[in-house]
Amino acid sequence: MRLDKYLKVSRIIKRRTVAKELADDERVFINGKKAKPASEVLVGDEVEIRFEHRHITIEVTFLSDKIMRNNPPMYDLVSDKKVERPPLS
C-alpha cells in the first residue's frame, strides 16, 4: 500500500494531501530510509514521522484499503517524543 494512503487510512494523519506533503518534505522514514508518498508500506515496517513538535515511530501491523470499524489496529506505537524548539533570541 502507498505510504500516503496508509497514513490516512490508519488515521495517523487526517488527510492524504498532508501525508504527501510530509513525505515530500523528507519528514517521513520507512525502516530508517527517507520515504516518498508512493513508497510501499508492508506489515512489519517501522515508520517514523517528524511533525514540527513531536516525532512518532510506529510499527505497521495491518493493511487495509478501507477504514472499517471491525479492522484490527493498523499500527503499534513504538515511540512518541516531544521535540522542544530552541528559543528565539
MOPAC internal coordinates of N, CA, C and O (Angstrom, degrees):
PM7 1SCF
backbone

  N    0.0000 0     0.00 0     0.00 0    0    0    0
  C    1.4398 1     0.00 0     0.00 0    1    0    0
  C    1.5323 1   107.85 1     0.00 0    2    1    0
  O    1.2310 1   120.51 1   -35.36 1    3    2    1
  N    1.3122 1   116.62 1   144.64 1    3    2    1
  C    1.4624 1   122.00 1   178.08 1    5    3    2
  C    1.5300 1   110.24 1   -63.49 1    6    5    3
  O    1.2310 1   120.92 1   -34.60 1    7    6    5
  N    1.3192 1   115.84 1   145.40 1    7    6    5
  C    1.4569 1   121.36 1  -179.52 1    9    7    6
  C    1.5253 1   112.35 1   -59.10 1   10    9    7
  O    1.2310 1   120.20 1   131.61 1   11   10    9
  N    1.3313 1   117.23 1   -48.39 1   11   10    9
  C    1.4684 1   119.37 1  -176.80 1   13   11   10
  C    1.5258 1   111.49 1   -62.99 1   14   13   11
  O    1.2310 1   120.37 1   142.34 1   15   14   13
  N    1.3183 1   116.90 1   -37.66 1   15   14   13
  C    1.4650 1   119.94 1   178.54 1   17   15   14
  C    1.5310 1   111.07 1   -69.66 1   18   17   15
  O    1.2310 1   120.32 1   139.35 1   19   18   17
  N    1.3254 1   116.99 1   -40.65 1   19   18   17
  C    1.4618 1   120.62 1   178.93 1   21   19   18
  C    1.5315 1   110.90 1   -60.35 1   22   21   19
  O    1.2310 1   120.40 1   134.80 1   23   22   21
  N    1.3327 1   116.84 1   -45.20 1   23   22   21
  C    1.4564 1   120.06 1  -178.55 1   25   23   22
  C    1.5298 1   111.69 1   -62.27 1   26   25   23
  O    1.2310 1   120.17 1   146.62 1   27   26   25
  N    1.3205 1   117.27 1   -33.38 1   27   26   25
  C    1.4599 1   121.22 1   177.85 1   29   27   26
  C    1.5324 1   111.64 1   -75.58 1   30   29   27
  O    1.2310 1   120.46 1   130.26 1   31   30   29
  N    1.3282 1   116.73 1   -49.74 1   31   30   29
  C    1.4687 1   121.07 1  -176.79 1   33   31   30
  C    1.5338 1   111.17 1   -64.77 1   34   33   31
  O    1.2310 1   120.51 1   145.81 1   35   34   33
  N    1.3416 1   116.64 1   -34.19 1   35   34   33
  C    1.4627 1   119.73 1   179.93 1   37   35   34
  C    1.5285 1   112.07 1   -78.94 1   38   37   35
  O    1.2310 1   120.68 1   174.20 1   39   38   37
  N    1.3269 1   116.31 1    -5.80 1   39   38   37
  C    1.4634 1   124.57 1   178.07 1   41   39   38
  C    1.5190 1   113.39 1    68.73 1   42   41   39
  O    1.2310 1   120.41 1  -156.34 1   43   42   41
  N    1.3185 1   116.83 1    23.66 1   43   42   41
  C    1.4631 1   120.67 1   173.12 1   45   43   42
  C    1.5229 1   108.61 1   -74.17 1   46   45   43
  O    1.2310 1   121.02 1   139.67 1   47   46   45
  N    1.3249 1   115.65 1   -40.33 1   47   46   45
  C    1.4599 1   122.82 1   177.46 1   49   47   46
  C    1.5287 1   106.86 1  -125.74 1   50   49   47
  O    1.2310 1   120.51 1   -42.31 1   51   50   49
  N    1.3285 1   116.62 1   137.69 1   51   50   49
  C    1.4639 1   120.18 1  -172.30 1   53   51   50
  C    1.5180 1   114.45 1   -71.71 1   54   53   51
  O    1.2310 1   120.21 1   145.17 1   55   54   53
  N    1.3343 1   117.21 1   -34.83 1   55   54   53
  C    1.4700 1   119.48 1  -177.01 1   57   55   54
  C    1.5166 1   111.04 1  -125.09 1   58   57   55
  O    1.2310 1   120.95 1   -37.84 1   59   58   57
  N    1.3126 1   115.78 1   142.16 1   59   58   57
  C    1.4570 1   121.75 1  -178.74 1   61   59   58
  C    1.5267 1   111.37 1   -64.30 1   62   61   59
  O    1.2310 1   120.00 1   146.17 1   63   62   61
  N    1.3301 1   117.60 1   -33.83 1   63   62   61
  C    1.4659 1   119.77 1   179.34 1   65   63   62
  C    1.5211 1   111.14 1   -65.64 1   66   65   63
  O    1.2310 1   120.06 1   145.08 1   67   66   65
  N    1.3223 1   117.50 1   -34.92 1   67   66   65
  C    1.4669 1   120.86 1   176.97 1   69   67   66
  C    1.5235 1   109.47 1   -67.35 1   70   69   67
  O    1.2310 1   119.99 1   138.17 1   71   70   69
  N    1.3261 1   117.62 1   -41.83 1   71   70   69
  C    1.4624 1   121.65 1   176.85 1   73   71   70
  C    1.5264 1   110.55 1   -60.83 1   74   73   71
  O    1.2310 1   120.53 1   138.89 1   75   74   73
  N    1.3237 1   116.59 1   -41.11 1   75   74   73
  C    1.4699 1   121.17 1   178.64 1   77   75   74
  C    1.5219 1   110.86 1   -64.10 1   78   77   75
  O    1.2310 1   120.38 1   136.98 1   79   78   77
  N    1.3369 1   116.88 1   -43.02 1   79   78   77
  C    1.4622 1   120.50 1   179.88 1   81   79   78
  C    1.5265 1   111.61 1   -63.66 1   82   81   79
  O    1.2310 1   119.94 1   139.03 1   83   82   81
  N    1.3316 1   117.72 1   -40.97 1   83   82   81
  C    1.4659 1   120.71 1   177.74 1   85   83   82
  C    1.5236 1   111.27 1   -61.43 1   86   85   83
  O    1.2310 1   120.33 1   136.08 1   87   86   85
  N    1.3276 1   116.98 1   -43.92 1   87   86   85
  C    1.4585 1   120.52 1   179.34 1   89   87   86
  C    1.5283 1   110.88 1   -67.10 1   90   89   87
  O    1.2310 1   120.11 1   139.93 1   91   90   89
  N    1.3280 1   117.39 1   -40.07 1   91   90   89
  C    1.4698 1   120.87 1   177.85 1   93   91   90
  C    1.5280 1   111.46 1   -63.33 1   94   93   91
  O    1.2310 1   120.29 1   149.12 1   95   94   93
  N    1.3353 1   117.05 1   -30.88 1   95   94   93
  C    1.4699 1   121.86 1   178.94 1   97   95   94
  C    1.5266 1   112.02 1   -84.76 1   98   97   95
  O    1.2310 1   120.07 1  -170.70 1   99   98   97
  N    1.3296 1   117.47 1     9.30 1   99   98   97
  C    1.4697 1   124.34 1   178.85 1  101   99   98
  C    1.5284 1   111.69 1    58.25 1  102  101   99
  O    1.2310 1   120.87 1  -134.68 1  103  102  101
  N    1.3388 1   115.94 1    45.32 1  103  102  101
  C    1.4650 1   121.75 1   178.82 1  105  103  102
  C    1.5213 1   111.99 1  -115.27 1  106  105  103
  O    1.2310 1   120.49 1  -170.39 1  107  106  105
  N    1.3486 1   116.67 1     9.61 1  107  106  105
  C    1.4673 1   121.51 1   177.35 1  109  107  106
  C    1.5292 1   107.98 1  -126.44 1  110  109  107
  O    1.2310 1   121.17 1   -45.53 1  111  110  109
  N    1.3375 1   115.37 1   134.47 1  111  110  109
  C    1.4542 1   121.46 1  -178.33 1  113  111  110
  C    1.5273 1   109.44 1  -129.19 1  114  113  111
  O    1.2310 1   120.73 1   -39.42 1  115  114  113
  N    1.3294 1   116.20 1   140.58 1  115  114  113
  C    1.4625 1   121.80 1   174.45 1  117  115  114
  C    1.5194 1   106.79 1  -115.88 1  118  117  115
  O    1.2310 1   120.73 1   -60.10 1  119  118  117
  N    1.3257 1   116.20 1   119.90 1  119  118  117
  C    1.4667 1   122.48 1  -177.88 1  121  119  118
  C    1.5239 1   111.83 1    51.23 1  122  121  119
  O    1.2310 1   120.62 1  -139.88 1  123  122  121
  N    1.3397 1   116.41 1    40.12 1  123  122  121
  C    1.4532 1   121.52 1   175.68 1  125  123  122
  C    1.5187 1   116.04 1    84.11 1  126  125  123
  O    1.2310 1   119.98 1   179.46 1  127  126  125
  N    1.3212 1   117.64 1    -0.54 1  127  126  125
  C    1.4698 1   121.12 1  -179.25 1  129  127  126
  C    1.5245 1   109.76 1  -112.50 1  130  129  127
  O    1.2310 1   120.77 1   -36.59 1  131  130  129
  N    1.3413 1   116.14 1   143.41 1  131  130  129
  C    1.4593 1   120.20 1   177.91 1  133  131  130
  C    1.5192 1   109.79 1   -56.14 1  134  133  131
  O    1.2310 1   120.98 1   -41.38 1  135  134  133
  N    1.3167 1   115.74 1   138.62 1  135  134  133
  C    1.4643 1   120.57 1  -176.56 1  137  135  134
  C    1.5257 1   110.44 1  -117.90 1  138  137  135
  O    1.2310 1   121.37 1   -34.85 1  139  138  137
  N    1.3091 1   114.99 1   145.15 1  139  138  137
  C    1.4572 1   122.08 1   174.21 1  141  139  138
  C    1.5269 1   107.93 1   -99.09 1  142  141  139
  O    1.2310 1   120.01 1   -16.87 1  143  142  141
  N    1.3390 1   117.58 1   163.13 1  143  142  141
  C    1.4714 1   119.27 1  -179.05 1  145  143  142
  C    1.5297 1   113.06 1   -56.87 1  146  145  143
  O    1.2310 1   119.92 1   148.69 1  147  146  145
  N    1.3246 1   117.76 1   -31.31 1  147  146  145
  C    1.4613 1   120.81 1  -177.92 1  149  147  146
  C    1.5281 1   113.16 1   -91.66 1  150  149  147
  O    1.2310 1   119.99 1  -175.25 1  151  150  149
  N    1.3332 1   117.63 1     4.75 1  151  150  149
  C    1.4664 1   120.09 1   178.28 1  153  151  150
  C    1.5198 1   110.17 1   -59.63 1  154  153  151
  O    1.2310 1   121.07 1   -35.81 1  155  154  153
  N    1.3194 1   115.56 1   144.19 1  155  154  153
  C    1.4579 1   121.59 1  -178.35 1  157  155  154
  C    1.5284 1   110.27 1   -81.50 1  158  157  155
  O    1.2310 1   120.65 1   -49.07 1  159  158  157
  N    1.3250 1   116.37 1   130.93 1  159  158  157
  C    1.4665 1   122.58 1   177.12 1  161  159  158
  C    1.5272 1   107.41 1  -107.13 1  162  161  159
  O    1.2310 1   120.79 1   -48.55 1  163  162  161
  N    1.3310 1   116.10 1   131.45 1  163  162  161
  C    1.4584 1   121.86 1  -179.67 1  165  163  162
  C    1.5283 1   109.58 1  -123.27 1  166  165  163
  O    1.2310 1   120.43 1   -22.20 1  167  166  165
  N    1.3206 1   116.78 1   157.80 1  167  166  165
  C    1.4567 1   121.53 1   176.40 1  169  167  166
  C    1.5332 1   107.67 1   -60.86 1  170  169  167
  O    1.2310 1   120.94 1   -47.60 1  171  170  169
  N    1.3253 1   115.80 1   132.40 1  171  170  169
  C    1.4588 1   121.40 1  -179.34 1  173  171  170
  C    1.5257 1   113.22 1    99.84 1  174  173  171
  O    1.2310 1   119.86 1   166.41 1  175  174  173
  N    1.3428 1   117.87 1   -13.59 1  175  174  173
  C    1.4621 1   121.06 1   178.09 1  177  175  174
  C    1.5221 1   110.24 1   -68.97 1  178  177  175
  O    1.2310 1   120.99 1   -30.66 1  179  178  177
  N    1.3316 1   115.72 1   149.34 1  179  178  177
  C    1.4497 1   121.83 1   174.32 1  181  179  178
  C    1.5240 1   107.81 1  -106.28 1  182  181  179
  O    1.2310 1   120.63 1   -57.99 1  183  182  181
  N    1.3211 1   116.40 1   122.01 1  183  182  181
  C    1.4648 1   122.16 1  -176.67 1  185  183  182
  C    1.5274 1   108.61 1  -113.07 1  186  185  183
  O    1.2310 1   120.85 1   -53.56 1  187  186  185
  N    1.3315 1   115.99 1   126.44 1  187  186  185
  C    1.4586 1   121.71 1   176.80 1  189  187  186
  C    1.5191 1   108.50 1  -110.62 1  190  189  187
  O    1.2310 1   120.69 1   -49.05 1  191  190  189
  N    1.3301 1   116.29 1   130.95 1  191  190  189
  C    1.4622 1   121.79 1   179.11 1  193  191  190
  C    1.5182 1   107.52 1  -121.79 1  194  193  191
  O    1.2310 1   120.91 1   -54.27 1  195  194  193
  N    1.3280 1   115.86 1   125.73 1  195  194  193
  C    1.4671 1   120.99 1  -178.61 1  197  195  194
  C    1.5239 1   109.40 1  -105.35 1  198  197  195
  O    1.2310 1   121.64 1   -87.42 1  199  198  197
  N    1.3333 1   114.47 1    92.58 1  199  198  197
  C    1.4608 1   119.89 1   173.19 1  201  199  198
  C    1.5283 1   107.50 1   -76.21 1  202  201  199
  O    1.2310 1   120.53 1    -5.96 1  203  202  201
  N    1.3204 1   116.58 1   174.04 1  203  202  201
  C    1.4629 1   119.67 1  -176.38 1  205  203  202
  C    1.5288 1   112.61 1   -63.03 1  206  205  203
  O    1.2310 1   119.92 1   137.05 1  207  206  205
  N    1.3367 1   117.76 1   -42.95 1  207  206  205
  C    1.4596 1   120.74 1  -174.54 1  209  207  206
  C    1.5265 1   114.07 1  -111.53 1  210  209  207
  O    1.2310 1   120.02 1  -178.75 1  211  210  209
  N    1.3227 1   117.56 1     1.25 1  211  210  209
  C    1.4629 1   119.61 1   177.25 1  213  211  210
  C    1.5140 1   110.46 1  -156.79 1  214  213  211
  O    1.2310 1   121.57 1   -26.76 1  215  214  213
  N    1.3137 1   114.60 1   153.24 1  215  214  213
  C    1.4608 1   121.57 1   176.87 1  217  215  214
  C    1.5247 1   106.85 1  -120.49 1  218  217  215
  O    1.2310 1   120.79 1   -52.31 1  219  218  217
  N    1.3368 1   116.10 1   127.69 1  219  218  217
  C    1.4607 1   119.36 1   177.38 1  221  219  218
  C    1.5215 1   109.66 1  -118.65 1  222  221  219
  O    1.2310 1   121.61 1   -32.14 1  223  222  221
  N    1.3140 1   114.53 1   147.86 1  223  222  221
  C    1.4604 1   121.79 1   175.50 1  225  223  222
  C    1.5162 1   106.77 1  -126.78 1  226  225  223
  O    1.2310 1   121.20 1   -49.68 1  227  226  225
  N    1.3338 1   115.31 1   130.32 1  227  226  225
  C    1.4619 1   120.60 1   179.90 1  229  227  226
  C    1.5206 1   109.54 1  -127.39 1  230  229  227
  O    1.2310 1   121.00 1   -22.02 1  231  230  229
  N    1.3196 1   115.69 1   157.98 1  231  230  229
  C    1.4584 1   121.38 1   171.92 1  233  231  230
  C    1.5236 1   107.40 1  -112.44 1  234  233  231
  O    1.2310 1   120.41 1   -52.60 1  235  234  233
  N    1.3260 1   116.82 1   127.40 1  235  234  233
  C    1.4664 1   122.43 1  -178.97 1  237  235  234
  C    1.5286 1   108.52 1   -71.45 1  238  237  235
  O    1.2310 1   120.41 1   -54.46 1  239  238  237
  N    1.3453 1   116.81 1   125.54 1  239  238  237
  C    1.4667 1   120.71 1  -179.13 1  241  239  238
  C    1.5227 1   113.31 1  -116.53 1  242  241  239
  O    1.2310 1   119.99 1   162.95 1  243  242  241
  N    1.3330 1   117.63 1   -17.05 1  243  242  241
  C    1.4671 1   120.60 1  -176.57 1  245  243  242
  C    1.5184 1   108.55 1  -157.52 1  246  245  243
  O    1.2310 1   120.54 1   -36.01 1  247  246  245
  N    1.3319 1   116.58 1   143.99 1  247  246  245
  C    1.4635 1   121.96 1   176.73 1  249  247  246
  C    1.5202 1   109.62 1  -121.63 1  250  249  247
  O    1.2310 1   120.82 1   -43.59 1  251  250  249
  N    1.3303 1   116.03 1   136.41 1  251  250  249
  C    1.4528 1   122.11 1   176.69 1  253  251  250
  C    1.5187 1   108.18 1  -153.65 1  254  253  251
  O    1.2310 1   120.39 1   -38.58 1  255  254  253
  N    1.3321 1   116.85 1   141.42 1  255  254  253
  C    1.4608 1   120.71 1  -179.56 1  257  255  254
  C    1.5246 1   112.51 1   -77.96 1  258  257  255
  O    1.2310 1   120.28 1   163.91 1  259  258  257
  N    1.3229 1   117.06 1   -16.09 1  259  258  257
  C    1.4616 1   120.55 1  -175.64 1  261  259  258
  C    1.5183 1   110.79 1  -126.24 1  262  261  259
  O    1.2310 1   121.45 1   -29.44 1  263  262  261
  N    1.3231 1   114.83 1   150.56 1  263  262  261
  C    1.4543 1   121.22 1   174.34 1  265  263  262
  C    1.5287 1   107.02 1   -83.79 1  266  265  263
  O    1.2310 1   120.79 1   -64.54 1  267  266  265
  N    1.3230 1   116.09 1   115.46 1  267  266  265
  C    1.4599 1   120.59 1   179.62 1  269  267  266
  C    1.5200 1   109.19 1  -133.48 1  270  269  267
  O    1.2310 1   121.05 1   -35.55 1  271  270  269
  N    1.3062 1   115.59 1   144.45 1  271  270  269
  C    1.4598 1   121.33 1  -176.43 1  273  271  270
  C    1.5208 1   112.70 1   -63.85 1  274  273  271
  O    1.2310 1   119.86 1   146.31 1  275  274  273
  N    1.3080 1   117.86 1   -33.69 1  275  274  273
  C    1.4650 1   120.67 1  -174.80 1  277  275  274
  C    1.5260 1   113.42 1   -90.04 1  278  277  275
  O    1.2310 1   119.39 1  -175.27 1  279  278  277
  N    1.3343 1   118.77 1     4.73 1  279  278  277
  C    1.4635 1   121.37 1   176.04 1  281  279  278
  C    1.5279 1   109.68 1   -68.89 1  282  281  279
  O    1.2310 1   120.36 1   -34.61 1  283  282  281
  N    1.3336 1   116.93 1   145.39 1  283  282  281
  C    1.4727 1   118.53 1   172.54 1  285  283  282
  C    1.5254 1   109.13 1   -69.53 1  286  285  283
  O    1.2310 1   119.69 1   -12.52 1  287  286  285
  N    1.3301 1   118.19 1   167.48 1  287  286  285
  C    1.4693 1   119.81 1   178.76 1  289  287  286
  C    1.5382 1   109.98 1   -57.38 1  290  289  287
  O    1.2310 1   120.91 1   -41.53 1  291  290  289
  N    1.3281 1   115.86 1   138.47 1  291  290  289
  C    1.4648 1   120.67 1  -176.18 1  293  291  290
  C    1.5183 1   112.38 1   -87.19 1  294  293  291
  O    1.2310 1   120.11 1   169.43 1  295  294  293
  N    1.3537 1   117.39 1   -10.57 1  295  294  293
  C    1.4617 1   119.67 1  -179.80 1  297  295  294
  C    1.5203 1   110.62 1  -157.45 1  298  297  295
  O    1.2310 1   121.42 1   -21.08 1  299  298  297
  N    1.3283 1   114.88 1   158.92 1  299  298  297
  C    1.4614 1   122.55 1   170.52 1  301  299  298
  C    1.5129 1   106.94 1  -113.08 1  302  301  299
  O    1.2310 1   120.32 1   -45.30 1  303  302  301
  N    1.3164 1   117.00 1   134.70 1  303  302  301
  C    1.4551 1   121.51 1   178.29 1  305  303  302
  C    1.5257 1   108.68 1   -77.42 1  306  305  303
  O    1.2310 1   120.66 1   -59.42 1  307  306  305
  N    1.3356 1   116.34 1   120.58 1  307  306  305
  C    1.4638 1   121.84 1   179.61 1  309  307  306
  C    1.5238 1   109.75 1   -90.31 1  310  309  307
  O    1.2310 1   120.67 1   132.07 1  311  310  309
  N    1.3450 1   116.33 1   -47.93 1  311  310  309
  C    1.4641 1   119.68 1   177.34 1  313  311  310
  C    1.5227 1   110.22 1  -151.97 1  314  313  311
  O    1.2310 1   121.55 1   -26.57 1  315  314  313
  N    1.3246 1   114.64 1   153.43 1  315  314  313
  C    1.4615 1   122.35 1   177.72 1  317  315  314
  C    1.5187 1   106.32 1  -142.11 1  318  317  315
  O    1.2310 1   120.63 1   -77.59 1  319  318  317
  N    1.3293 1   116.40 1   102.41 1  319  318  317
  C    1.4604 1   121.35 1  -175.86 1  321  319  318
  C    1.5183 1   110.57 1  -109.51 1  322  321  319
  O    1.2310 1   121.24 1   -50.22 1  323  322  321
  N    1.3127 1   115.23 1   129.78 1  323  322  321
  C    1.4519 1   120.49 1   174.31 1  325  323  322
  C    1.5253 1   107.60 1   -81.56 1  326  325  323
  O    1.2310 1   120.33 1   -45.62 1  327  326  325
  N    1.3243 1   116.98 1   134.38 1  327  326  325
  C    1.4559 1   121.82 1  -177.47 1  329  327  326
  C    1.5211 1   108.51 1  -111.04 1  330  329  327
  O    1.2310 1   121.32 1   -57.29 1  331  330  329
  N    1.3172 1   115.08 1   122.71 1  331  330  329
  C    1.4579 1   121.03 1   178.26 1  333  331  330
  C    1.5193 1   108.75 1   -88.02 1  334  333  331
  O    1.2310 1   121.21 1   -45.63 1  335  334  333
  N    1.2947 1   115.29 1   134.37 1  335  334  333
  C    1.4663 1   120.16 1   175.92 1  337  335  334
  C    1.5169 1   108.42 1   -89.75 1  338  337  335
  O    1.2310 1   119.80 1   -38.55 1  339  338  337
  N    1.3273 1   117.98 1   141.45 1  339  338  337
  C    1.4600 1   119.07 1   178.56 1  341  339  338
  C    1.5302 1   109.88 1   -66.37 1  342  341  339
  O    1.2310 1   120.42 1   -35.63 1  343  342  341
  N    1.3329 1   116.81 1   144.37 1  343  342  341
  C    1.4675 1   118.95 1  -179.60 1  345  343  342
  C    1.5146 1   111.98 1   -65.99 1  346  345  343
  O    1.2310 1   121.33 1   -35.07 1  347  346  345
  N    1.3081 1   115.05 1   144.93 1  347  346  345
  C    1.4603 1   119.87 1   177.33 1  349  347  346
  C    1.5148 1   108.58 1   -78.17 1  350  349  347
  O    1.2310 1   120.47 1   -44.95 1  351  350  349
  N    1.3155 1   116.70 1   135.05 1  351  350  349
  C    1.4669 1   118.81 1  -179.52 1  353  351  350
  C    1.5030 1   111.88 1  -107.43 1  354  353  351
  O    1.2310 1   120.10 1   180.00 1  355  354  353

